Amino acid sequence: MSFIRNIPFIGSEHGAPVVAVVRMVGPIGMPLALGRSLSLSGVAGSLSQAFEHKRLKAVALAINSPGGSPVQSMLIFRRVRALAKEKSIPVFAFAEDVAASGGYMLALAADEIYADPSSIIGSIGVVSAGFGFDKLIEKIGVERRLYTAGTSKAILDAFQPEKPEDVEKLKAIQSDIHETFKELVIERRKDLSLEKDSDLFSGAFWTGKQAVDLGLIDGIGDLRSVMRQRYGDEVKLKVVTSSQPFWSRRRGTADVSSLEFPPRVAFSAEDLLASLEIRSLWSRFGL
């Protein structure tokens, strides 16, 4: 009987080509108590595992993100490109509902990008959002007391009136980040059709079908179909998931030694405001 158990089963995965799949879902760099957020610390382990699979033919990124932190987006982009170069493995990106802003930057890490005809693609721009509470605290009789060393230490404080010079400083920073984003798109998308749409870098976004015509993506297709077409019907799609528990990902920490189980999670006003901001990110694209 032991001899029989050692015989490979006909039609098993033995020898089949492998495509490792890494899912990148949610806003980028905006963690919540129970929310899902993307950051380099959160996906680094999955990416490393993905590029170590045996019989690996490619790595596929399944992306569904409205964007977020430009820094975390770029860090993830660079890690994907570094691993792809080190292992000489092609990378494919597949946009689901949306790959916009920082989500599109993640897709740029791939050698080829695919989407559904109705996926939302693009939003190559920079946005900053916040709330102003100065009139509210005045109305309810609260006095704001803020002490700084440095004239620019508390610019754009939500509890003080907005100052034009502070807004100008913010816009200058946004312009610099936007320029970096544009340069990356031009570098990665060689067939970009700038002459077809003057709004390409305006922050506008398009459907997957329109994005093909603009050169923002390579084609229409889903992960399974494209990978089977590329590597054959026997290709095995191996989804790589992080073994890190969700409650340890709050605020970027991976240390669970002092946490309770089941976790006791406290929701703060900060979480509520972050939830509203994240909701607004998705709603910009009709989601």
C-alpha positions as CSV (number, residue, x, y, z in Angstrom):
1,M,0.0,0.0,0.0
2,S,2.8,2.4,0.8
3,F,4.2,1.8,-2.8
4,I,0.8,2.8,-4.2
5,R,0.7,6.0,-2.1
6,N,4.0,7.2,-3.6
7,I,2.8,7.0,-7.2
8,P,1.8,10.5,-8.5
9,F,-1.9,10.7,-9.3
10,I,-2.6,11.2,-13.0
11,G,-3.8,14.7,-13.5
12,S,-2.3,16.0,-10.3
13,E,-0.5,19.3,-10.0
14,H,2.9,17.6,-10.4
15,G,4.8,19.5,-13.1
16,A,2.1,22.0,-13.9
17,P,3.2,25.7,-14.4
18,V,2.4,28.0,-11.5
19,V,1.2,31.6,-11.4
20,A,1.4,33.1,-7.9
21,V,-1.5,35.5,-7.2
22,V,-1.2,38.4,-4.7
23,R,-4.4,40.3,-3.9
24,M,-4.1,44.0,-3.3
25,V,-7.4,45.2,-2.0
26,G,-8.4,48.4,-0.3
27,P,-7.1,51.9,0.3
28,I,-3.4,52.4,0.6
29,G,-1.7,53.5,3.8
30,M,-4.9,54.2,5.7
31,P,-5.3,51.6,8.4
32,L,-8.5,51.2,10.5
33,A,-9.3,49.1,13.6
34,L,-11.1,46.5,11.5
35,G,-10.4,47.8,8.0
36,R,-8.2,46.5,5.3
37,S,-5.4,48.7,4.2
38,L,-2.4,48.3,1.9
39,S,1.1,49.1,2.9
40,L,4.6,47.7,2.1
41,S,4.8,46.1,5.6
42,G,1.5,44.4,5.0
43,V,2.2,42.9,1.5
44,A,6.0,42.4,1.7
45,G,5.7,38.9,3.0
46,S,3.2,37.8,0.4
47,L,5.2,39.3,-2.4
48,S,8.4,37.4,-1.2
49,Q,6.4,34.2,-1.0
50,A,4.9,34.7,-4.4
51,F,8.3,34.9,-6.1
52,E,9.6,31.8,-4.4
53,H,7.0,29.3,-5.7
54,K,8.3,26.2,-7.5
55,R,7.6,26.0,-11.3
56,L,6.8,29.7,-11.2
57,K,6.0,31.2,-14.6
58,A,4.6,34.6,-13.5
59,V,3.2,36.6,-10.6
60,A,-0.2,38.2,-10.9
61,L,-1.4,41.2,-8.9
62,A,-5.2,41.2,-8.4
63,I,-5.8,44.9,-7.7
64,N,-8.9,46.6,-6.3
65,S,-7.9,49.9,-4.8
66,P,-9.0,53.6,-5.1
67,G,-5.6,54.8,-4.0
68,G,-4.3,56.5,-0.9
69,S,-0.7,57.2,0.2
70,P,1.6,58.0,-2.7
71,V,4.6,56.9,-0.6
72,Q,3.2,53.4,0.3
73,S,2.1,53.0,-3.4
74,M,5.6,53.8,-4.6
75,L,7.2,51.5,-2.0
76,I,5.1,48.6,-3.1
77,F,5.8,49.4,-6.7
78,R,9.5,49.3,-6.1
79,R,9.4,46.1,-4.1
80,V,7.5,44.3,-7.0
81,R,9.9,45.6,-9.6
82,A,13.0,44.6,-7.5
83,L,11.7,41.1,-7.0
84,A,10.7,40.7,-10.7
85,K,14.2,41.8,-11.7
86,E,15.9,39.6,-9.2
87,K,14.0,36.5,-10.1
88,S,13.5,37.3,-13.8
89,I,9.8,36.6,-13.5
90,P,7.1,38.5,-15.5
91,V,4.4,40.4,-13.5
92,F,0.8,40.8,-14.7
93,A,-1.7,43.2,-13.1
94,F,-5.5,42.6,-13.2
95,A,-7.8,45.5,-12.2
96,E,-11.1,44.5,-10.6
97,D,-13.6,47.3,-9.8
98,V,-11.0,50.0,-9.7
99,A,-7.3,50.6,-10.0
100,A,-7.1,54.4,-9.7
101,S,-4.6,56.9,-8.3
102,G,-2.3,54.9,-6.0
103,G,-4.1,51.7,-7.1
104,Y,-3.1,52.5,-10.7
105,M,0.5,53.1,-9.5
106,L,0.5,49.5,-8.1
107,A,-0.7,48.2,-11.5
108,L,2.3,50.0,-13.1
109,A,4.6,47.6,-11.4
110,A,3.4,44.9,-13.8
111,D,4.8,44.2,-17.3
112,E,1.2,43.9,-18.6
113,I,-2.0,45.3,-17.2
114,Y,-5.5,43.9,-17.9
115,A,-9.0,45.0,-16.7
116,D,-12.7,44.3,-17.1
117,P,-14.4,46.5,-19.7
118,S,-16.2,48.3,-16.8
119,S,-13.2,48.6,-14.4
120,I,-12.3,52.2,-13.4
121,I,-8.7,53.1,-14.4
122,G,-6.5,56.1,-14.1
123,S,-7.0,59.1,-11.8
124,I,-3.4,60.1,-12.3
125,G,-3.3,63.0,-9.9
126,V,-2.9,64.0,-6.2
127,V,-5.6,64.8,-3.7
128,S,-5.5,65.9,-0.1
129,A,-8.6,66.0,2.0
130,G,-9.5,67.0,5.5
131,F,-12.0,68.7,7.7
132,G,-12.3,72.2,9.1
133,F,-13.7,72.5,12.6
134,D,-12.8,76.1,13.5
135,K,-16.4,77.4,13.1
136,L,-17.8,74.4,15.0
137,I,-15.6,74.9,18.0
138,E,-16.4,78.6,18.0
139,K,-20.1,77.8,17.9
140,I,-20.0,75.4,20.9
141,G,-17.7,77.7,22.9
142,V,-14.4,75.7,22.7
143,E,-11.1,77.6,22.7
144,R,-8.3,76.1,20.6
145,R,-4.9,76.3,22.4
146,L,-1.9,75.4,20.2
147,Y,1.8,76.1,21.0
148,T,4.6,75.5,18.5
149,A,8.3,76.1,18.0
150,G,8.5,76.8,14.2
151,T,6.2,79.0,12.2
152,S,5.1,76.2,9.9
153,K,4.7,73.5,12.5
154,A,0.9,73.6,12.6
155,I,-0.1,74.6,9.1
156,L,-3.6,73.4,7.9
157,D,-4.6,72.7,11.5
158,A,-8.2,71.5,11.3
159,F,-9.3,73.6,14.3
160,Q,-7.9,76.9,13.0
161,P,-9.0,79.0,10.0
162,E,-7.4,78.1,6.7
163,K,-4.6,80.4,5.6
164,P,-3.9,81.1,1.9
165,E,-0.1,80.7,2.4
166,D,-0.6,77.3,3.9
167,V,-2.7,76.1,1.0
168,E,0.0,77.3,-1.4
169,K,2.6,75.3,0.4
170,L,0.4,72.2,0.2
171,K,-0.3,72.7,-3.5
172,A,3.5,73.0,-4.2
173,I,4.0,69.6,-2.5
174,Q,1.1,68.1,-4.5
175,S,2.6,69.4,-7.7
176,D,5.9,67.7,-7.0
177,I,4.3,64.4,-6.1
178,H,2.1,64.7,-9.3
179,E,5.2,65.2,-11.4
180,T,6.7,62.0,-10.0
181,F,3.6,60.1,-10.8
182,K,3.4,61.4,-14.4
183,E,7.1,60.5,-15.0
184,L,6.4,56.9,-13.7
185,V,3.4,56.5,-16.0
186,I,5.4,57.7,-19.0
187,E,8.3,55.4,-18.2
188,R,6.2,52.3,-17.7
189,R,3.5,52.8,-20.4
190,K,5.5,53.0,-23.6
191,D,2.3,53.1,-25.8
192,L,0.6,55.9,-23.9
193,S,-1.6,57.9,-26.3
194,L,-1.1,61.4,-25.0
195,E,-2.5,62.9,-28.2
196,K,-5.9,61.1,-27.7
197,D,-6.8,62.7,-24.4
198,S,-5.4,65.9,-23.0
199,D,-6.9,65.0,-19.6
200,L,-4.6,62.0,-19.1
201,F,-2.8,63.5,-16.2
202,S,-5.6,65.7,-14.9
203,G,-6.9,63.2,-12.3
204,A,-9.6,62.0,-14.7
205,F,-10.5,58.3,-14.9
206,W,-11.8,56.0,-17.6
207,T,-13.4,52.5,-18.1
208,G,-11.2,49.6,-18.9
209,K,-12.3,49.7,-22.5
210,Q,-11.3,53.4,-22.8
211,A,-8.1,52.7,-20.9
212,V,-7.0,50.3,-23.6
213,D,-7.4,52.9,-26.3
214,L,-5.4,55.4,-24.2
215,G,-2.5,52.9,-23.6
216,L,-3.1,52.9,-19.9
217,I,-3.6,49.1,-19.9
218,D,-2.8,46.3,-22.3
219,G,-6.1,44.6,-22.8
220,I,-9.4,43.4,-21.5
221,G,-9.4,40.1,-19.6
222,D,-9.7,38.4,-16.3
223,L,-6.9,36.7,-14.4
224,R,-7.8,33.1,-15.0
225,S,-8.6,33.5,-18.7
226,V,-5.5,35.5,-19.5
227,M,-3.1,33.2,-17.5
228,R,-4.6,30.0,-19.1
229,Q,-4.3,31.6,-22.5
230,R,-0.6,32.5,-21.8
231,Y,0.5,29.4,-19.9
232,G,-2.0,26.7,-20.9
233,D,-5.1,25.2,-19.4
234,E,-3.0,23.2,-16.8
235,V,-1.6,26.4,-15.2
236,K,-2.2,26.5,-11.4
237,L,-3.1,29.8,-9.8
238,K,-1.7,29.9,-6.3
239,V,-3.1,32.7,-4.2
240,V,-0.6,33.9,-1.7
241,T,-2.1,35.2,1.6
242,S,-0.5,36.9,4.5
243,S,-0.3,34.8,7.7
244,Q,-0.4,37.9,9.8
245,P,-3.6,38.2,11.7
246,F,-5.8,41.3,10.9
247,W,-5.6,42.8,14.3
248,S,-1.8,42.9,14.2
249,R,-1.9,45.0,11.1
250,R,-3.4,48.1,12.9
251,R,-1.1,51.0,12.7
252,G,1.5,48.9,10.9
253,T,2.6,46.7,13.9
254,A,3.3,43.0,13.6
255,D,3.8,42.3,17.3
256,V,0.9,40.3,18.7
257,S,2.6,39.1,21.9
258,S,0.8,41.6,24.1
259,L,-2.6,41.4,22.4
260,E,-5.7,39.6,23.7
261,F,-7.5,36.9,21.9
262,P,-10.1,37.4,20.7
263,P,-8.8,40.9,20.2
264,R,-10.5,43.8,22.0
265,V,-10.7,46.6,19.5
266,A,-11.5,50.2,20.4
267,F,-13.0,52.5,17.9
268,S,-12.0,56.2,18.2
269,A,-13.1,59.4,16.5
270,E,-9.9,59.1,14.4
271,D,-11.2,55.8,13.1
272,L,-14.6,57.3,12.3
273,L,-13.1,60.2,10.3
274,A,-10.7,57.8,8.5
275,S,-13.7,55.6,7.7
276,L,-15.5,58.6,6.2
277,E,-12.4,59.5,4.2
278,I,-12.0,55.9,2.9
279,R,-15.7,55.8,2.0
280,S,-15.2,59.0,0.0
281,L,-12.3,57.5,-1.9
282,W,-14.4,54.6,-3.1
283,S,-17.5,56.8,-3.8
284,R,-15.5,59.0,-6.1
285,F,-15.5,56.1,-8.6
286,G,-19.2,55.3,-8.1
287,L,-18.5,52.3,-5.7
